[in-house]
């Protein structure tokens, strides 16, 4: 009999209670090293957890639907090693942990045409999303000869072209529709709006074009050489770019330093018939070619909920299926509760429920569910939006020819200067791991560029803000209450309900808003903050700055905030903690005898 090895959930970083969405093995299966065991889903990405040992699966201790955390036991594998008698615990690998680096790159498998054009740059940046173009522009501003490769005809990446920006344009349209429908109680009546979908799409595209045109102009102004096409590494100092604008043509780019900013793509689930045009990803949803009568949104993360908001206001009936007990896993329950209450009559939330089968038929998409709130019968939808996270693009750019560490999911390992194991190759953005956010990538891009230019800088943020542009918005920075509790911090929460805010009452948003700050009870230092409500994202800047500056409750509370504003609720939270609040009953007031 061989030894028994315990396979554990690896370090998941800040992610807690992660959804287990697939078990890929059964007891008795024979597995090889790197074979997948399970699939996990965080808020914005899915990841496979492979085994680090070859052997026989003897026991599986998890199941689909479980919430798992770092260090949880996945399975036990019998390894054929008679010399060992005691069980050994070994941690499995998962994104963004990288595979061991090869001592030498494998021989190049990239075809290079004899007619390929040649370009040389001090710095090559692969990918022109927010991280990529920011890195390229910063390199140029620092006097470095820079080449920027982008597969699409416009700069800006997913965020600008088919993500952050177009979704906000559509959310603005949805907000106007919503406000017009709800202002009647204030004495203003509007007829039901007529929706011109081509006009809506044109407005969205116009917003995008203004920004992409601006980026192109700035690239020219900075003399950044832009090459349109798909880049693959030939070796540690060369990529070949297959042009997407001129079929069959190639450009060979040689470089001294490289910044990989190749981003991510929507994750695909094996049981979903993605080839059916009625099965949407976020890019399809942003096209607004039609408004389905009935739309199923798979996933309770930010992307799905933002698109649900848009299509509900445009006229769709929305079902949202969520595996867990709440949307936006990892966000504090009291914040999510305000959002859910505001939308429970607009969306049909199916919590603790999973999609079991999706069957395209001529009359619609038939969907079968299982779980606590699953309908007894299959439901028919006109469209299904799959919003189940994103997968990094690290496996399809030829990194095997460089010696750069990349794991089986496509994440690249870097240090706090964004440097890979190959000293002159850097990586930033989605491709290096969570959180997959544009503003994080921008700052990483600046660091990489400045390191290449010889500056002694590091990526060491004290907080990375996150915003869901839903109605109402949810915005967070620093630690959540969940994280503070798990870290064993002696913390105190100070919450200010917007029902006590004059500005919120006057703006008719008092019932759907709350500001929450978390303080270290011993040091009085701010360690986290969350908001839910109208324009919550616009109020987050003060909290983010306070966290970076290590502010305590007095720093925030003694800062004079303008009145009447929504942001004064941040100062009032500090007053609640400090015990000087006068706009609410003061629980810390001196009791009179």
PALORO-45430 format. One record per residue (C-alpha): x, y, z; chain; residue in three letters. Coordinates in Angstrom, 2 decimals, always signed. Layout:
BEGIN
X  Y  Z  A  ALA $
...
This chain:
BEGIN
+0.00  +0.00  +0.00  A  UNK $
+1.28  +3.47  -0.86  A  UNK $
+1.27  +6.57  +1.28  A  UNK $
-1.83  +8.76  +1.58  A  UNK $
-1.40  +12.41  +0.63  A  UNK $
-3.89  +15.06  +1.77  A  UNK $
-4.61  +17.63  -0.96  A  UNK $
-5.59  +21.03  +0.46  A  UNK $
-7.17  +24.18  -0.92  A  UNK $
-4.19  +26.49  -1.63  A  UNK $
-3.76  +30.04  -0.42  A  UNK $
-6.64  +32.01  -1.96  A  UNK $
-5.40  +35.39  -0.81  A  UNK $
-8.23  +37.70  +0.26  A  UNK $
-10.96  +35.47  -1.19  A  UNK $
-13.12  +33.79  +1.46  A  UNK $
-15.96  +31.27  +1.25  A  UNK $
-15.22  +30.59  -2.40  A  UNK $
-17.83  +28.66  -4.41  A  UNK $
-16.89  +25.14  -5.49  A  UNK $
-18.61  +24.75  -8.87  A  UNK $
-17.23  +21.47  -10.22  A  UNK $
-15.67  +18.23  -8.96  A  UNK $
-13.71  +16.69  -11.83  A  UNK $
-12.78  +13.32  -10.29  A  UNK $
-14.38  +10.37  -8.52  A  UNK $
-13.14  +7.94  -5.90  A  UNK $
-11.03  +5.30  -7.64  A  UNK $
-9.87  +7.58  -10.45  A  UNK $
-6.21  +7.46  -11.37  A  UNK $
-4.71  +10.94  -11.64  A  UNK $
-1.45  +12.34  -12.93  A  UNK $
+0.39  +15.40  -11.63  A  UNK $
-1.43  +18.62  -12.68  A  UNK $
-4.74  +16.82  -13.41  A  UNK $
-7.63  +19.01  -12.27  A  UNK $
-9.49  +18.03  -9.10  A  UNK $
-12.03  +20.81  -8.63  A  UNK $
-13.05  +24.18  -10.05  A  UNK $
-13.52  +27.23  -7.83  A  UNK $
-15.29  +30.47  -8.69  A  UNK $
-14.42  +33.81  -7.16  A  UNK $
-16.31  +37.01  -7.90  A  UNK $
-14.56  +37.65  -11.20  A  UNK $
-12.73  +34.49  -12.23  A  UNK $
-12.83  +30.71  -12.09  A  UNK $
-9.79  +28.54  -11.34  A  UNK $
-8.98  +24.85  -11.49  A  UNK $
-7.16  +23.26  -8.56  A  UNK $
-4.91  +20.41  -9.77  A  UNK $
-3.31  +17.57  -7.83  A  UNK $
+0.40  +17.72  -7.12  A  UNK $
+0.69  +13.93  -6.86  A  UNK $
+0.09  +11.02  -9.23  A  UNK $
-1.96  +8.21  -7.74  A  UNK $
-5.44  +6.90  -6.94  A  UNK $
-8.23  +9.06  -5.51  A  UNK $
-9.14  +7.33  -2.22  A  UNK $
-11.50  +9.90  -0.74  A  UNK $
-13.20  +13.14  -1.83  A  UNK $
-14.17  +15.46  +1.01  A  UNK $
-15.88  +18.28  -0.91  A  UNK $
-18.90  +18.56  -3.18  A  UNK $
-20.38  +21.00  -5.66  A  UNK $
-22.00  +23.91  -3.84  A  UNK $
-19.57  +23.91  -0.92  A  UNK $
-17.97  +27.13  +0.30  A  UNK $
-14.25  +26.56  +0.70  A  UNK $
-11.31  +28.47  +2.14  A  UNK $
-7.53  +28.29  +2.14  A  UNK $
-6.30  +25.07  +3.76  A  UNK $
-9.56  +23.10  +3.51  A  UNK $
-9.12  +19.41  +2.71  A  UNK $
-10.11  +18.50  -0.88  A  UNK $
-9.22  +14.84  -1.26  A  UNK $
-6.86  +12.05  -0.29  A  UNK $
-4.65  +10.45  -2.92  A  UNK $
-2.84  +7.13  -2.56  A  UNK $
+0.67  +7.46  -3.92  A  UNK $
+2.66  +4.34  -4.78  A  UNK $
+5.47  +4.74  -2.32  A  UNK $
+5.72  +1.85  +0.11  A  UNK $
+8.50  +3.49  +2.07  A  UNK $
+6.13  +6.05  +3.55  A  UNK $
+3.60  +5.07  +6.19  A  UNK $
+2.34  +8.34  +7.62  A  UNK $
-0.09  +10.67  +5.77  A  UNK $
+1.61  +13.70  +4.29  A  UNK $
-0.08  +17.03  +3.77  A  UNK $
+0.79  +18.86  +0.59  A  UNK $
-0.81  +21.98  -0.77  A  UNK $
-2.26  +21.98  -4.28  A  UNK $
-1.48  +24.73  -6.75  A  UNK $
-4.06  +27.21  -8.03  A  UNK $
-4.10  +30.66  -9.60  A  UNK $
-2.18  +32.83  -9.18  A  UNK $
+0.52  +30.44  -7.86  A  UNK $
+2.96  +29.76  -10.65  A  UNK $
+4.40  +26.48  -11.88  A  UNK $
+8.15  +25.92  -11.38  A  UNK $
+10.25  +27.77  -13.91  A  UNK $
+12.11  +25.76  -16.52  A  UNK $
+15.88  +26.15  -16.39  A  UNK $
+15.87  +26.70  -20.13  A  UNK $
+13.02  +27.82  -22.40  A  UNK $
+11.60  +25.16  -24.68  A  UNK $
+12.52  +25.44  -28.37  A  UNK $
+10.27  +27.98  -30.07  A  UNK $
+7.13  +26.60  -31.68  A  UNK $
+6.15  +29.93  -33.29  A  UNK $
+6.29  +30.19  -37.07  A  UNK $
+8.07  +33.30  -38.34  A  UNK $
+7.67  +34.38  -41.94  A  UNK $
+10.79  +35.26  -43.91  A  UNK $
+8.90  +38.36  -45.08  A  UNK $
+8.04  +39.57  -41.57  A  UNK $
+8.68  +43.25  -40.94  A  UNK $
+11.08  +44.03  -38.10  A  UNK $
+10.63  +46.56  -35.31  A  UNK $
+12.97  +47.21  -32.37  A  UNK $
+12.06  +48.88  -29.11  A  UNK $
+13.56  +49.43  -25.71  A  UNK $
+10.22  +48.37  -24.25  A  UNK $
+7.48  +46.18  -25.72  A  UNK $
+4.03  +46.29  -24.11  A  UNK $
+1.64  +43.48  -25.05  A  UNK $
-1.98  +44.54  -24.66  A  UNK $
-3.48  +48.03  -24.77  A  UNK $
-6.03  +47.86  -21.99  A  UNK $
-5.88  +50.42  -19.16  A  UNK $
-2.80  +48.73  -17.69  A  UNK $
-1.08  +48.29  -21.04  A  UNK $
-1.57  +51.74  -22.51  A  UNK $
-0.75  +53.36  -19.16  A  UNK $
+2.49  +51.37  -19.00  A  UNK $
+3.36  +52.26  -22.59  A  UNK $
+2.62  +55.96  -22.14  A  UNK $
+4.57  +56.08  -18.87  A  UNK $
+7.55  +54.40  -20.56  A  UNK $
+7.41  +56.96  -23.37  A  UNK $
+7.18  +59.83  -20.89  A  UNK $
+10.33  +58.47  -19.21  A  UNK $
+12.22  +58.65  -22.50  A  UNK $
+12.02  +54.99  -23.51  A  UNK $
+11.44  +53.92  -27.12  A  UNK $
+8.17  +51.98  -26.77  A  UNK $
+6.22  +49.52  -28.94  A  UNK $
+2.59  +48.71  -28.06  A  UNK $
+0.90  +45.61  -29.53  A  UNK $
-2.91  +45.33  -29.48  A  UNK $
-5.03  +42.75  -31.28  A  UNK $
-8.07  +45.01  -31.69  A  UNK $
-8.30  +48.03  -34.02  A  UNK $
-8.71  +50.46  -31.12  A  UNK $
-6.77  +50.93  -27.90  A  UNK $
-8.40  +50.56  -24.49  A  UNK $
-8.84  +46.81  -24.16  A  UNK $
-11.88  +45.11  -22.67  A  UNK $
-12.51  +47.92  -20.18  A  UNK $
-12.89  +50.73  -22.67  A  UNK $
-14.32  +48.83  -25.65  A  UNK $
-16.50  +46.06  -24.22  A  UNK $
-16.47  +46.48  -20.45  A  UNK $
-16.31  +49.31  -17.93  A  UNK $
-17.06  +52.26  -20.19  A  UNK $
-19.88  +50.97  -22.45  A  UNK $
-21.59  +49.39  -19.45  A  UNK $
-21.57  +52.74  -17.64  A  UNK $
-23.07  +54.44  -20.69  A  UNK $
-25.91  +51.91  -20.69  A  UNK $
-26.33  +52.21  -16.92  A  UNK $
-26.72  +55.98  -17.37  A  UNK $
-29.56  +55.34  -19.83  A  UNK $
-31.13  +52.89  -17.40  A  UNK $
-30.85  +55.40  -14.55  A  UNK $
-32.69  +58.09  -16.51  A  UNK $
-35.50  +55.63  -17.30  A  UNK $
-35.69  +54.67  -13.63  A  UNK $
-35.74  +58.24  -12.34  A  UNK $
-38.43  +59.28  -14.82  A  UNK $
-40.61  +56.40  -13.67  A  UNK $
-40.25  +57.22  -9.96  A  UNK $
-40.50  +61.02  -9.81  A  UNK $
-44.31  +61.07  -10.03  A  UNK $
-44.69  +61.21  -6.23  A  UNK $
-42.79  +64.52  -6.29  A  UNK $
-45.32  +66.09  -8.64  A  UNK $
-43.59  +65.40  -11.97  A  UNK $
-45.20  +63.06  -14.50  A  UNK $
-43.58  +61.66  -17.64  A  UNK $
-45.19  +59.42  -20.23  A  UNK $
-43.69  +55.95  -20.62  A  UNK $
-40.44  +56.37  -22.58  A  UNK $
-40.06  +55.06  -26.11  A  UNK $
-36.85  +53.07  -26.37  A  UNK $
-34.91  +53.34  -29.62  A  UNK $
-32.36  +50.52  -29.32  A  UNK $
-30.21  +51.63  -32.28  A  UNK $
-30.10  +55.09  -30.70  A  UNK $
-29.07  +53.62  -27.34  A  UNK $
-26.33  +51.58  -29.02  A  UNK $
-25.14  +54.63  -30.96  A  UNK $
-24.90  +56.69  -27.76  A  UNK $
-22.85  +53.95  -26.09  A  UNK $
-20.57  +53.60  -29.12  A  UNK $
-20.11  +57.37  -29.31  A  UNK $
-18.86  +57.48  -25.73  A  UNK $
-16.40  +54.68  -26.46  A  UNK $
-15.18  +56.32  -29.68  A  UNK $
-14.37  +59.62  -27.97  A  UNK $
-12.11  +57.80  -25.54  A  UNK $
-10.46  +55.44  -28.04  A  UNK $
-9.79  +58.35  -30.41  A  UNK $
-8.19  +60.20  -27.50  A  UNK $
-5.92  +57.25  -26.73  A  UNK $
-4.81  +56.97  -30.36  A  UNK $
-3.97  +60.67  -30.38  A  UNK $
-1.95  +60.37  -27.17  A  UNK $
-0.04  +57.36  -28.54  A  UNK $
+0.95  +59.42  -31.60  A  UNK $
+1.82  +62.44  -29.48  A  UNK $
+4.11  +60.29  -27.32  A  UNK $
+5.59  +58.58  -30.42  A  UNK $
+4.57  +55.12  -29.21  A  UNK $
+4.73  +52.62  -32.10  A  UNK $
+1.40  +50.76  -32.23  A  UNK $
+1.24  +47.37  -33.97  A  UNK $
-2.17  +45.76  -34.49  A  UNK $
-2.14  +42.00  -34.10  A  UNK $
-1.69  +39.00  -31.82  A  UNK $
+1.73  +38.67  -30.18  A  UNK $
+3.48  +35.40  -29.37  A  UNK $
+6.90  +35.02  -27.84  A  UNK $
+9.58  +33.45  -30.03  A  UNK $
+12.19  +33.76  -27.28  A  UNK $
+13.05  +35.97  -24.31  A  UNK $
+13.75  +39.02  -26.47  A  UNK $
+11.45  +38.54  -29.48  A  UNK $
+7.75  +38.27  -30.31  A  UNK $
+6.08  +37.68  -33.63  A  UNK $
+2.88  +39.63  -34.25  A  UNK $
+0.31  +38.10  -36.59  A  UNK $
-1.61  +41.08  -37.93  A  UNK $
-5.36  +41.15  -37.39  A  UNK $
-5.81  +44.08  -39.77  A  UNK $
-3.77  +42.57  -42.64  A  UNK $
-4.26  +38.82  -42.94  A  UNK $
-1.09  +36.84  -43.52  A  UNK $
+1.28  +39.65  -42.57  A  UNK $
+3.65  +39.51  -39.61  A  UNK $
+5.86  +41.89  -37.68  A  UNK $
+8.84  +40.68  -35.68  A  UNK $
+9.38  +42.82  -32.59  A  UNK $
+12.63  +42.62  -30.63  A  UNK $
+12.92  +44.31  -27.25  A  UNK $
+15.17  +44.96  -24.29  A  UNK $
+12.31  +44.86  -21.78  A  UNK $
+8.72  +43.65  -22.04  A  UNK $
+5.53  +44.33  -20.07  A  UNK $
+2.83  +41.68  -20.53  A  UNK $
-0.64  +43.19  -20.16  A  UNK $
-2.57  +40.60  -22.17  A  UNK $
-5.65  +40.61  -19.93  A  UNK $
-8.39  +38.02  -19.63  A  UNK $
-11.49  +36.67  -21.35  A  UNK $
-14.95  +35.54  -20.26  A  UNK $
-14.83  +32.07  -18.72  A  UNK $
-16.57  +29.26  -20.58  A  UNK $
-18.44  +26.49  -18.76  A  UNK $
-18.36  +23.06  -20.39  A  UNK $
-22.07  +22.25  -20.02  A  UNK $
-23.23  +25.52  -21.59  A  UNK $
-23.93  +25.60  -25.37  A  UNK $
-22.02  +28.84  -25.98  A  UNK $
-22.40  +28.45  -29.75  A  UNK $
-26.10  +29.38  -29.54  A  UNK $
-26.46  +33.15  -30.19  A  UNK $
-29.01  +33.38  -27.38  A  UNK $
-26.30  +32.41  -24.88  A  UNK $
-24.59  +35.71  -24.08  A  UNK $
-21.39  +36.77  -22.44  A  UNK $
-20.91  +40.36  -21.27  A  UNK $
-19.71  +41.48  -24.72  A  UNK $
-22.91  +40.20  -26.34  A  UNK $
-25.03  +41.89  -23.68  A  UNK $
-23.34  +45.24  -24.32  A  UNK $
-24.34  +45.17  -27.98  A  UNK $
-28.00  +45.86  -27.01  A  UNK $
-29.29  +44.45  -30.30  A  UNK $
-32.50  +43.29  -28.65  A  UNK $
-34.32  +43.32  -25.34  A  UNK $
-35.28  +39.73  -24.46  A  UNK $
-38.68  +39.34  -22.88  A  UNK $
-37.20  +36.99  -20.31  A  UNK $
-33.48  +36.96  -19.41  A  UNK $
-31.62  +34.58  -17.09  A  UNK $
-28.45  +35.94  -15.48  A  UNK $
-26.08  +33.21  -14.29  A  UNK $
-23.92  +34.54  -11.48  A  UNK $
-24.35  +37.01  -8.66  A  UNK $
-21.18  +39.01  -9.30  A  UNK $
-20.73  +42.57  -10.48  A  UNK $
-20.83  +41.96  -14.24  A  UNK $
-24.08  +40.00  -14.15  A  UNK $
-25.86  +42.40  -11.81  A  UNK $
-24.88  +45.48  -13.82  A  UNK $
-26.24  +43.94  -17.01  A  UNK $
-29.36  +42.76  -15.16  A  UNK $
-29.90  +46.37  -14.09  A  UNK $
-29.67  +47.64  -17.68  A  UNK $
-31.98  +45.06  -19.21  A  UNK $
-34.57  +45.26  -16.43  A  UNK $
-34.89  +49.00  -17.05  A  UNK $
-35.12  +48.38  -20.82  A  UNK $
-38.04  +46.02  -20.23  A  UNK $
-36.75  +42.49  -19.62  A  UNK $
-38.06  +40.18  -16.93  A  UNK $
-34.94  +39.11  -15.01  A  UNK $
-34.11  +35.92  -13.12  A  UNK $
-30.76  +35.81  -11.29  A  UNK $
-29.46  +32.39  -10.23  A  UNK $
-26.87  +32.46  -7.44  A  UNK $
-25.16  +29.42  -5.89  A  UNK $
-24.65  +31.06  -2.52  A  UNK $
-26.94  +32.75  +0.01  A  UNK $
-26.28  +36.27  -1.31  A  UNK $
-24.99  +38.20  -4.31  A  UNK $
-21.45  +39.64  -4.35  A  UNK $
-19.67  +36.97  -2.33  A  UNK $
-17.22  +38.47  +0.16  A  UNK $
-19.17  +41.70  +0.66  A  UNK $
-20.57  +42.25  +4.16  A  UNK $
-24.13  +41.01  +4.62  A  UNK $
-25.52  +44.29  +5.95  A  UNK $
-24.36  +46.11  +2.81  A  UNK $
-25.71  +43.44  +0.46  A  UNK $
-29.00  +43.37  +2.37  A  UNK $
-29.70  +47.00  +1.43  A  UNK $
-29.05  +46.22  -2.25  A  UNK $
-31.16  +43.06  -2.23  A  UNK $
-34.11  +44.76  -0.55  A  UNK $
-34.01  +47.55  -3.15  A  UNK $
-34.14  +45.04  -6.01  A  UNK $
-36.20  +42.11  -4.73  A  UNK $
-39.25  +43.30  -6.67  A  UNK $
-37.24  +44.03  -9.83  A  UNK $
-35.32  +40.75  -10.06  A  UNK $
-36.28  +37.20  -9.19  A  UNK $
-33.30  +36.11  -7.09  A  UNK $
-32.83  +32.34  -6.83  A  UNK $
-30.32  +31.95  -3.99  A  UNK $
-28.66  +28.63  -3.11  A  UNK $
-29.62  +27.41  -6.56  A  UNK $
-27.63  +26.07  -9.51  A  UNK $
-28.20  +25.68  -13.22  A  UNK $
-28.35  +21.95  -13.97  A  UNK $
-28.97  +21.88  -17.73  A  UNK $
-29.33  +24.37  -20.59  A  UNK $
-31.18  +23.09  -23.66  A  UNK $
-31.58  +25.38  -26.70  A  UNK $
-34.88  +24.91  -28.52  A  UNK $
-36.53  +26.85  -31.30  A  UNK $
-39.04  +28.47  -28.97  A  UNK $
-36.44  +29.42  -26.36  A  UNK $
-33.65  +28.30  -24.05  A  UNK $
-34.89  +25.63  -21.63  A  UNK $
-33.09  +25.71  -18.27  A  UNK $
-33.29  +23.16  -15.47  A  UNK $
-32.35  +24.15  -11.92  A  UNK $
-31.52  +22.43  -8.65  A  UNK $
-31.20  +23.80  -5.14  A  UNK $
-33.16  +25.44  -2.34  A  UNK $
-35.08  +27.87  -4.58  A  UNK $
-35.10  +25.92  -7.84  A  UNK $
-38.35  +26.03  -9.83  A  UNK $
-40.03  +22.62  -9.98  A  UNK $
-40.26  +22.73  -13.77  A  UNK $
-37.74  +23.80  -16.46  A  UNK $
-37.94  +27.51  -17.29  A  UNK $
-37.87  +29.02  -20.77  A  UNK $
-35.79  +32.12  -21.53  A  UNK $
-35.26  +34.28  -24.58  A  UNK $
-31.60  +34.76  -23.63  A  UNK $
-29.14  +33.57  -20.99  A  UNK $
-26.29  +35.80  -19.79  A  UNK $
-23.34  +33.77  -18.50  A  UNK $
-21.45  +35.95  -16.02  A  UNK $
-19.30  +33.36  -14.25  A  UNK $
-15.94  +35.10  -14.06  A  UNK $
-12.94  +35.60  -16.32  A  UNK $
-9.91  +33.52  -17.36  A  UNK $
-6.41  +35.02  -17.90  A  UNK $
-4.77  +34.90  -21.34  A  UNK $
-1.41  +33.60  -20.16  A  UNK $
-1.56  +30.23  -21.92  A  UNK $
-1.79  +31.44  -25.51  A  UNK $
+1.05  +33.97  -25.91  A  UNK $
+4.04  +31.62  -26.19  A  UNK $
+5.38  +32.01  -22.66  A  UNK $
+6.76  +28.47  -22.84  A  UNK $
+9.47  +29.95  -25.08  A  UNK $
+10.66  +32.40  -22.41  A  UNK $
+11.08  +30.72  -19.03  A  UNK $
+8.41  +32.99  -17.51  A  UNK $
+6.44  +31.20  -14.78  A  UNK $
+2.79  +30.65  -15.73  A  UNK $
+0.42  +28.28  -13.96  A  UNK $
-2.02  +25.83  -15.52  A  UNK $
-4.81  +28.43  -15.47  A  UNK $
-2.79  +31.13  -17.23  A  UNK $
-1.73  +33.38  -14.35  A  UNK $
+1.82  +34.76  -14.34  A  UNK $
+3.87  +35.00  -11.14  A  UNK $
+5.48  +38.40  -10.38  A  UNK $
+7.14  +40.19  -7.47  A  UNK $
+6.16  +43.58  -6.04  A  UNK $
+7.99  +45.35  -8.86  A  UNK $
+5.85  +43.41  -11.39  A  UNK $
+8.93  +41.47  -12.50  A  UNK $
+8.64  +37.82  -13.57  A  UNK $
+11.35  +35.19  -13.05  A  UNK $
+12.87  +36.46  -16.30  A  UNK $
+14.34  +39.78  -15.05  A  UNK $
+13.57  +41.90  -18.13  A  UNK $
+9.99  +40.64  -18.57  A  UNK $
+7.23  +42.17  -16.42  A  UNK $
+3.51  +41.40  -16.15  A  UNK $
+0.53  +43.44  -14.93  A  UNK $
-3.26  +43.40  -14.71  A  UNK $
-5.70  +40.52  -14.97  A  UNK $
-2.99  +38.13  -16.11  A  UNK $
-1.24  +38.19  -12.71  A  UNK $
-4.31  +37.52  -10.57  A  UNK $
-7.09  +38.99  -8.49  A  UNK $
-8.60  +41.45  -8.21  A  UNK $
-9.15  +41.87  -11.96  A  UNK $
-9.67  +45.63  -11.94  A  UNK $
-8.61  +48.29  -14.43  A  UNK $
-7.41  +50.78  -11.81  A  UNK $
-5.20  +48.14  -10.20  A  UNK $
-3.65  +47.38  -13.61  A  UNK $
-2.96  +51.08  -14.24  A  UNK $
-0.94  +51.44  -11.06  A  UNK $
+0.90  +48.19  -11.75  A  UNK $
+1.72  +49.51  -15.23  A  UNK $
+3.20  +52.68  -13.79  A  UNK $
+5.37  +50.65  -11.41  A  UNK $
+6.65  +48.35  -14.18  A  UNK $
+7.50  +51.30  -16.43  A  UNK $
+9.32  +53.16  -13.67  A  UNK $
+11.30  +50.07  -12.63  A  UNK $
+12.44  +49.62  -16.24  A  UNK $
+13.50  +53.28  -16.26  A  UNK $
+15.66  +52.66  -13.20  A  UNK $
+13.42  +54.01  -10.45  A  UNK $
+13.23  +52.23  -7.10  A  UNK $
+9.46  +51.77  -6.80  A  UNK $
+7.15  +48.97  -5.66  A  UNK $
+3.47  +48.02  -5.91  A  UNK $
+2.44  +48.03  -2.26  A  UNK $
-1.10  +49.45  -1.97  A  UNK $
-2.83  +49.48  +1.39  A  UNK $
-6.19  +49.12  -0.33  A  UNK $
-7.67  +48.45  -3.77  A  UNK $
-11.18  +49.88  -4.10  A  UNK $
-13.99  +47.98  -5.76  A  UNK $
-17.33  +49.26  -7.06  A  UNK $
-20.48  +47.59  -8.34  A  UNK $
-22.31  +50.12  -10.52  A  UNK $
-25.70  +48.67  -9.71  A  UNK $
-28.81  +50.48  -8.46  A  UNK $
-27.95  +51.21  -5.68  A  UNK $
-24.18  +51.14  -6.10  A  UNK $
-21.93  +49.18  -3.74  A  UNK $
-18.41  +50.45  -3.05  A  UNK $
-15.74  +48.94  -0.81  A  UNK $
-12.15  +49.67  +0.22  A  UNK $
-9.82  +48.05  +2.71  A  UNK $
-10.95  +45.23  +4.97  A  UNK $
-14.50  +43.98  +5.17  A  UNK $
-16.00  +43.10  +8.52  A  UNK $
-15.72  +39.44  +7.49  A  UNK $
-11.97  +39.82  +6.91  A  UNK $
-11.42  +41.78  +10.12  A  UNK $
-13.15  +39.07  +12.13  A  UNK $
-11.16  +36.28  +10.47  A  UNK $
-7.91  +38.20  +11.06  A  UNK $
-8.66  +38.35  +14.78  A  UNK $
-8.64  +42.16  +14.86  A  UNK $
-10.37  +43.87  +17.77  A  UNK $
-12.56  +46.03  +15.55  A  UNK $
-15.63  +48.24  +15.84  A  UNK $
-18.17  +49.09  +13.15  A  UNK $
-19.71  +52.54  +12.77  A  UNK $
-22.68  +52.72  +10.37  A  UNK $
-24.67  +55.75  +9.30  A  UNK $
-28.07  +55.08  +7.68  A  UNK $
-28.94  +57.44  +4.86  A  UNK $
-32.44  +57.74  +6.28  A  UNK $
-30.80  +60.26  +8.65  A  UNK $
-29.17  +62.21  +5.79  A  UNK $
-30.87  +65.41  +4.68  A  UNK $
-29.31  +65.22  +1.23  A  UNK $
-30.39  +61.59  +0.80  A  UNK $
-33.95  +62.44  +1.83  A  UNK $
-34.08  +65.43  -0.52  A  UNK $
-32.72  +63.28  -3.36  A  UNK $
-35.17  +60.43  -2.65  A  UNK $
-32.42  +57.88  -1.97  A  UNK $
-32.68  +57.65  +1.81  A  UNK $
-34.14  +54.14  +1.91  A  UNK $
-31.41  +52.57  -0.20  A  UNK $
-28.24  +53.92  +1.36  A  UNK $
-25.80  +53.29  +4.18  A  UNK $
-22.20  +54.23  +4.98  A  UNK $
-20.08  +51.87  +7.06  A  UNK $
-16.58  +52.32  +8.46  A  UNK $
-14.52  +49.73  +10.32  A  UNK $
-11.99  +50.87  +12.91  A  UNK $
-9.31  +49.08  +14.89  A  UNK $
-10.70  +49.39  +18.41  A  UNK $
-7.25  +49.55  +19.99  A  UNK $
-5.54  +52.08  +17.69  A  UNK $
-8.67  +53.89  +16.40  A  UNK $
-7.20  +53.54  +12.90  A  UNK $
-9.51  +53.09  +9.92  A  UNK $
-9.10  +49.60  +8.42  A  UNK $
-12.00  +49.42  +5.96  A  UNK $
-15.12  +51.01  +4.59  A  UNK $
-18.21  +50.16  +2.57  A  UNK $
-21.04  +52.16  +1.08  A  UNK $
-24.29  +51.23  -0.58  A  UNK $
-26.43  +53.88  -2.22  A  UNK $
-26.73  +56.51  -4.92  A  UNK $
-23.29  +57.31  -6.40  A  UNK $
-21.58  +55.26  -3.68  A  UNK $
-18.56  +54.90  -5.94  A  UNK $
-18.09  +58.67  -6.02  A  UNK $
-17.98  +58.75  -2.21  A  UNK $
-15.31  +56.08  -1.92  A  UNK $
-12.32  +58.31  -2.70  A  UNK $
-12.15  +59.81  +0.78  A  UNK $
-12.18  +56.36  +2.38  A  UNK $
-9.46  +55.09  +0.03  A  UNK $
-7.24  +58.09  +0.77  A  UNK $
-7.84  +57.76  +4.51  A  UNK $
-6.75  +54.12  +4.37  A  UNK $
-3.59  +54.95  +2.41  A  UNK $
-2.76  +57.74  +4.87  A  UNK $
-3.40  +55.54  +7.96  A  UNK $
-6.02  +57.97  +9.22  A  UNK $
-7.75  +57.39  +12.53  A  UNK $
-11.29  +58.30  +13.57  A  UNK $
-10.33  +61.81  +14.71  A  UNK $
-8.59  +62.59  +11.41  A  UNK $
-11.82  +61.82  +9.56  A  UNK $
-14.32  +63.12  +12.10  A  UNK $
-12.55  +66.45  +12.62  A  UNK $
-12.36  +67.07  +8.88  A  UNK $
-15.19  +69.51  +8.11  A  UNK $
-17.46  +67.95  +5.50  A  UNK $
-19.79  +70.16  +3.45  A  UNK $
-23.51  +70.06  +4.29  A  UNK $
-25.85  +68.84  +2.99  A  UNK $
-23.94  +66.14  +1.12  A  UNK $
-23.88  +62.39  +0.97  A  UNK $
-20.16  +62.28  +1.71  A  UNK $
-20.65  +63.89  +5.12  A  UNK $
-21.94  +60.45  +6.15  A  UNK $
-18.27  +59.34  +6.13  A  UNK $
-17.43  +61.98  +8.73  A  UNK $
-20.49  +61.05  +10.77  A  UNK $
-19.40  +57.40  +10.90  A  UNK $
-16.13  +58.60  +12.41  A  UNK $
-18.12  +60.68  +14.92  A  UNK $
-20.17  +57.60  +15.85  A  UNK $
-16.98  +55.69  +16.64  A  UNK $
-15.47  +58.67  +18.44  A  UNK $
-18.63  +59.25  +20.47  A  UNK $
-19.28  +62.80  +19.27  A  UNK $
-22.20  +62.19  +16.88  A  UNK $
-25.15  +64.59  +17.23  A  UNK $
-27.16  +63.63  +14.14  A  UNK $
-28.10  +60.25  +15.65  A  UNK $
-28.64  +58.99  +19.20  A  UNK $
-25.18  +58.75  +20.76  A  UNK $
-24.60  +55.34  +22.34  A  UNK $
-21.36  +56.60  +23.88  A  UNK $
-22.88  +59.70  +25.50  A  UNK $
-22.24  +60.23  +29.20  A  UNK $
-25.23  +58.91  +31.09  A  UNK $
-26.89  +61.42  +33.40  A  UNK $
-27.55  +60.35  +36.95  A  UNK $
